[in-house]
């Protein structure tokens, strides 16, 4: 069991890592803390791909010589291979650090444990697994990308207590309160891309940006619109705002001639995805994202788009915000549809679940487990 001090300083490393929230892709978020005689003497975090790793930033911040009792805390195993940056293990050994506490081992099976072995061979004491669950949760996107070699697909829905996303008239603003919606903005800032279906664009005309305090940031915005129905007059915000260059319309190559001319006039990039292969369009879309190193996509609806992904086992994670409202109307819009399980065991479930409460609303998020997977 980790000591109270180890837990405290690892928590600080995680806090530092979060300063790279959404800016480090395709790299992980990493924070590092150097402690000597029970006092923090250096700390740092990885800011973006191509910049110094957290351990190097922390070592550079130290203003005095370190004793052999100095301990480095880092949420992810230090790298041991030469990439764009030199290996961190070498710098740690050269600095005379006597002990290294690691939150989680490198998830890459090629490198997993290599850095730990190098440090131990050099006489450095190494402890692994302090706040492991929190460290794994921090880098959900990176962990999936590096182990599976493909982008991380997550779905997000806001539902009533009885699992509905809109009334029978289509009214849905707002199911959850302001604090829950602020949390959505945080997750939007983490994911390099966001995706919605044509119905969501036509009904809500969303901005699909992350708005926090006074700043607005836009991820890559994918609009799934197989027949180009969203090219209306006037055009939706995602095609006309200051972030329009980050909008891509995803189609099946369909749409009448007038809609295709309209697409050319608007100048929005188009991805044509096919039905070929296992998983159909979703698999093709994931492949295209991987080629562009778009390591994570947050699908925010609607229900039809997310249900299609679930039915094709193409969604890894789910964010479900649930309010205390009950509609009690069988004609209101369900959150999910299309499956026909005969037993409870045939249903989908979540594991590695995290809960968070926002006043009267609750977020349940977790990894999706498919039956017979």
C-alpha positions in Angstrom: 0.0 0.0 0.0 1.3 3.5 -0.9 2.3 5.8 1.9 0.3 9.0 2.5 3.3 11.0 1.2 3.6 9.0 -2.0 -0.1 9.4 -2.6 0.1 13.1 -2.0 2.9 13.8 -4.4 1.5 11.5 -7.1 -1.8 13.4 -6.8 0.3 16.6 -7.5 1.9 14.9 -10.5 -1.6 14.2 -11.9 -2.7 17.8 -11.3 0.4 19.0 -13.2 -0.3 16.5 -16.0 -3.8 18.0 -16.4 -2.3 21.3 -17.5 -1.7 19.5 -20.8 -5.5 18.7 -21.1 -6.2 18.3 -24.8 -2.9 19.8 -26.0 -0.5 16.8 -26.0 -2.1 14.5 -28.6 -0.9 12.1 -29.8 1.2 12.0 -26.7 0.0 11.3 -23.2 -0.5 13.9 -20.4 2.4 13.5 -17.9 3.3 15.4 -14.8 6.4 15.0 -12.7 7.4 16.1 -9.2 10.8 16.0 -7.6 10.9 15.8 -3.8 14.0 16.1 -1.6 13.9 15.8 2.1 10.1 15.8 2.0 9.9 19.1 0.1 9.0 19.7 -3.5 12.1 21.1 -5.2 11.1 20.7 -8.9 8.1 20.0 -11.0 6.9 20.1 -14.6 4.5 18.7 -17.2 4.5 17.8 -20.8 2.8 20.7 -22.7 2.6 19.5 -26.3 4.0 16.9 -28.7 7.6 17.9 -29.5 8.2 19.8 -26.3 10.2 18.5 -23.3 8.8 15.6 -21.4 7.6 16.2 -17.9 10.6 14.6 -16.2 13.0 16.9 -18.1 10.9 20.0 -17.3 11.0 19.1 -13.6 14.7 18.4 -13.6 15.4 21.7 -15.3 13.3 23.5 -12.6 15.6 22.3 -9.8 17.7 25.2 -8.5 20.1 23.2 -6.2 21.9 19.9 -6.2 19.9 16.9 -5.3 20.7 14.4 -2.6 20.6 10.7 -3.2 17.4 10.6 -1.2 15.6 12.7 -3.9 12.4 11.0 -5.3 10.8 11.6 -8.7 7.0 11.1 -8.9 5.6 10.7 -12.4 2.2 9.4 -13.4 3.5 7.4 -16.4 6.6 5.2 -16.8 9.6 7.3 -18.0 10.5 6.7 -21.6 13.6 4.7 -22.4 13.9 5.1 -26.2 15.2 7.8 -28.4 12.4 9.5 -30.2 11.9 13.2 -31.0 13.3 13.7 -27.5 16.1 11.9 -25.6 15.1 9.1 -23.2 14.0 10.4 -19.8 15.6 7.4 -18.0 19.0 8.6 -18.9 18.4 12.1 -17.6 17.0 10.7 -14.3 20.0 8.5 -13.7 22.4 11.3 -14.6 20.7 13.6 -12.1 21.3 11.2 -9.3 17.7 10.6 -8.4 17.6 7.8 -5.8 14.0 6.7 -6.1 11.3 6.9 -8.8 7.6 6.4 -8.0 5.5 5.7 -11.1 1.7 5.8 -11.4 1.3 3.3 -14.2 3.6 1.3 -16.5 3.9 2.3 -20.2 0.8 0.8 -21.9 2.8 0.2 -25.1 3.5 -3.5 -25.0 6.8 -2.9 -26.9 8.1 -0.6 -24.2 6.2 -1.6 -21.1 8.6 -2.1 -18.2 11.7 -1.2 -20.2 12.2 2.1 -18.5 11.7 0.6 -15.0 14.3 -2.1 -15.7 16.8 0.4 -16.9 16.3 2.5 -13.7 16.6 -0.5 -11.4 19.7 -1.7 -13.2 21.3 1.7 -12.5 20.5 1.3 -8.8 17.4 3.5 -8.6 14.7 2.3 -6.3 11.4 2.0 -8.3 7.8 1.7 -7.1 4.9 1.3 -9.5 1.1 1.6 -9.1 0.5 4.6 -6.9 -2.9 5.9 -7.8 -2.9 3.6 -10.8 -6.6 3.8 -11.6 -6.5 7.6 -11.6 -3.4 7.6 -13.8 -5.0 5.2 -16.3 -8.2 7.3 -16.3 -6.2 10.4 -17.1 -5.0 9.1 -20.4 -7.9 7.1 -21.7 -7.4 8.3 -25.3 -3.6 7.7 -25.4 -3.9 4.3 -23.7 -6.3 3.1 -26.4 -4.4 4.6 -29.2 -1.0 3.1 -28.2 -2.4 -0.4 -27.4 -4.9 -0.8 -30.2 -3.3 1.4 -32.9 -6.6 3.0 -33.7 -8.6 6.1 -32.5 -10.6 6.1 -29.3 -14.4 6.5 -30.0 -16.6 7.7 -27.1 -20.3 8.6 -27.0 -21.9 11.3 -25.0 -25.6 11.6 -24.1 -27.8 13.6 -21.7 -30.9 11.8 -20.6 -33.8 12.1 -18.3 -34.1 9.7 -15.3 -36.1 7.3 -17.5 -33.6 7.3 -20.3 -35.1 9.9 -22.7 -33.2 12.5 -24.7 -36.2 14.6 -25.9 -40.0 14.9 -25.5 -42.3 13.6 -28.2 -42.2 17.1 -29.8 -38.4 17.0 -30.0 -37.9 19.5 -27.2 -34.6 18.8 -25.3 -33.2 22.1 -23.9 -32.1 21.7 -21.3 -32.2 18.2 -19.9 -29.3 18.8 -17.6 -28.3 21.9 -15.6 -25.5 24.5 -16.2 -22.9 22.7 -14.1 -23.3 19.4 -16.1 -23.1 21.3 -19.3 -19.9 23.0 -18.2 -18.4 19.6 -17.6 -19.2 18.7 -21.2 -17.1 21.6 -22.2 -14.1 20.2 -20.3 -14.4 16.8 -22.2 -14.8 18.6 -25.5 -11.5 20.3 -24.8 -9.8 16.9 -24.3 -10.9 15.2 -27.5 -9.2 16.3 -30.7 -12.5 15.8 -32.6 -16.2 15.9 -32.0 -19.0 14.3 -34.2 -22.7 14.7 -34.5 -25.4 13.5 -36.9 -27.4 15.7 -39.3 -30.5 15.7 -37.1 -28.6 17.3 -34.3 -27.3 20.0 -36.6 -30.8 20.7 -38.2 -32.6 20.7 -34.8 -30.1 22.5 -32.5 -27.7 24.3 -34.8 -24.8 23.7 -32.3 -21.5 25.4 -32.2 -19.6 22.2 -31.2 -16.9 24.2 -29.5 -15.4 24.1 -26.0 -16.4 27.3 -24.2 -14.6 27.8 -20.8 -14.6 31.2 -19.0 -13.9 33.8 -21.8 -12.2 31.5 -24.3 -13.6 29.4 -27.1 -11.7 26.5 -28.7 -12.8 24.3 -31.5 -11.9 20.7 -32.0 -12.2 19.1 -35.5 -16.0 18.9 -36.1 -17.4 16.0 -38.1 -21.0 16.3 -39.4 -22.4 12.9 -40.4 -24.8 13.8 -43.2 -25.0 11.1 -45.9 -27.4 13.1 -48.1 -26.1 16.7 -47.5 -29.3 17.7 -45.8 -27.5 20.2 -43.5 -26.6 22.5 -46.4 -29.6 24.6 -45.7 -30.3 28.3 -46.3 -29.2 29.9 -44.0 -26.3 27.6 -43.3 -25.7 26.1 -39.8 -23.1 27.8 -37.6 -20.5 25.0 -38.1 -20.3 25.9 -41.8 -20.0 29.7 -41.3 -18.3 30.6 -38.0 -14.7 31.5 -37.4 -13.8 27.8 -36.9 -15.3 26.6 -40.2 -12.0 25.3 -41.5 -12.2 22.7 -38.7 -15.5 21.4 -40.0 -15.7 18.2 -42.1 -18.9 16.7 -43.5 -18.9 12.9 -43.6 -21.1 11.4 -46.4 -21.6 8.3 -48.4 -21.1 10.1 -51.6 -24.9 10.7 -51.9 -26.9 13.9 -52.3 -28.5 15.4 -55.4 -26.7 17.7 -57.9 -27.9 20.9 -56.3 -26.7 19.8 -52.8 -23.3 18.8 -54.3 -23.0 22.2 -55.9 -23.9 23.8 -52.6 -21.1 21.8 -50.9 -18.6 23.1 -53.4 -19.8 26.7 -52.9 -19.5 26.4 -49.1 -16.0 25.0 -49.4 -16.3 22.5 -46.5 -14.1 19.4 -46.6 -15.9 16.2 -47.4 -15.0 12.7 -46.3 -16.8 9.9 -48.2 -17.0 6.7 -46.1 -18.1 3.4 -47.5 -19.9 0.4 -46.2 -17.2 -2.1 -47.2 -15.6 -4.4 -44.6 -16.5 -5.4 -41.1 -18.1 -2.5 -39.2 -19.1 -0.7 -42.4 -18.9 3.1 -42.5 -17.8 3.4 -38.9 -14.8 1.2 -39.5 -13.9 3.2 -42.6 -14.3 6.5 -40.7 -12.1 5.2 -37.9 -9.4 4.2 -40.4 -9.5 7.7 -41.9 -9.1 9.3 -38.5 -6.2 7.0 -37.7 -4.4 8.0 -40.9 -4.7 11.7 -39.8 -3.6 10.9 -36.3 -7.0 12.0 -34.9 -6.6 9.9 -31.9 -10.0 10.4 -30.3 -13.5 11.3 -31.4 -16.4 12.3 -29.0 -19.8 11.5 -30.6 -22.4 13.8 -29.1 -25.4 12.4 -30.9 -28.0 12.1 -31.9 -29.4 8.8 -30.7 -29.4 7.3 -34.1 -25.7 7.9 -34.7 -24.6 6.6 -31.3 -27.0 3.6 -31.5 -25.5 2.7 -34.9 -22.0 2.8 -33.5 -23.1 0.6 -30.5 -24.8 -2.0 -32.8 -21.5 -2.3 -34.8 -19.4 -2.5 -31.6 -17.5 0.6 -32.7 -17.8 2.6 -29.5 -15.3 2.1 -26.7 -16.6 4.5 -24.0 -19.8 6.3 -22.9 -20.5 9.5 -21.0 -24.1 9.5 -19.8 -25.3 12.6 -18.1 -28.6 11.9 -16.3 -31.0 14.4 -14.9 -33.7 14.0 -12.2 -36.5 14.7 -14.7 -39.0 11.9 -15.6 -41.0 12.2 -18.8 -42.9 8.9 -18.4 -44.0 9.1 -22.1 -43.4 6.1 -24.3 -43.5 8.4 -27.3 -40.6 10.5 -26.1 -37.2 9.9 -27.8 -35.2 7.1 -26.3 -31.4 7.4 -25.7 -30.7 4.1 -27.5 -32.5 1.9 -30.0 -32.1 -0.8 -32.6 -31.0 -3.8 -30.5 -33.2 -6.8 -29.6 -31.7 -8.6 -26.6 -33.7 -11.6 -25.3 -31.9 -11.7 -21.9 -30.3 -9.2 -19.6 -26.9 -10.9 -20.3 -27.3 -9.9 -24.0 -27.3 -6.2 -23.2 -24.4 -3.8 -23.2 -22.9 -2.7 -19.9 -20.2 -0.4 -18.6 -17.2 -1.2 -16.5 -14.4 0.9 -14.8 -17.2 3.3 -14.0 -16.7 6.8 -12.7 -19.5 8.9 -11.1 -19.7 12.6 -10.7 -22.6 14.7 -9.3 -23.5 18.2 -10.5 -26.3 19.4 -8.3 -29.4 17.4 -9.4 -27.6 15.8 -12.3 -25.2 12.9 -12.4 -22.5 11.7 -14.9 -21.8 8.0 -15.2 -19.0 7.2 -17.6 -17.2 4.0 -18.3 -15.8 1.5 -20.8 -18.4 -0.3 -22.9 -18.5 -4.1 -22.6 -20.2 -5.9 -25.5 -21.8 -9.2 -24.9 -19.7 -12.2 -26.0 -16.8 -9.9 -26.5 
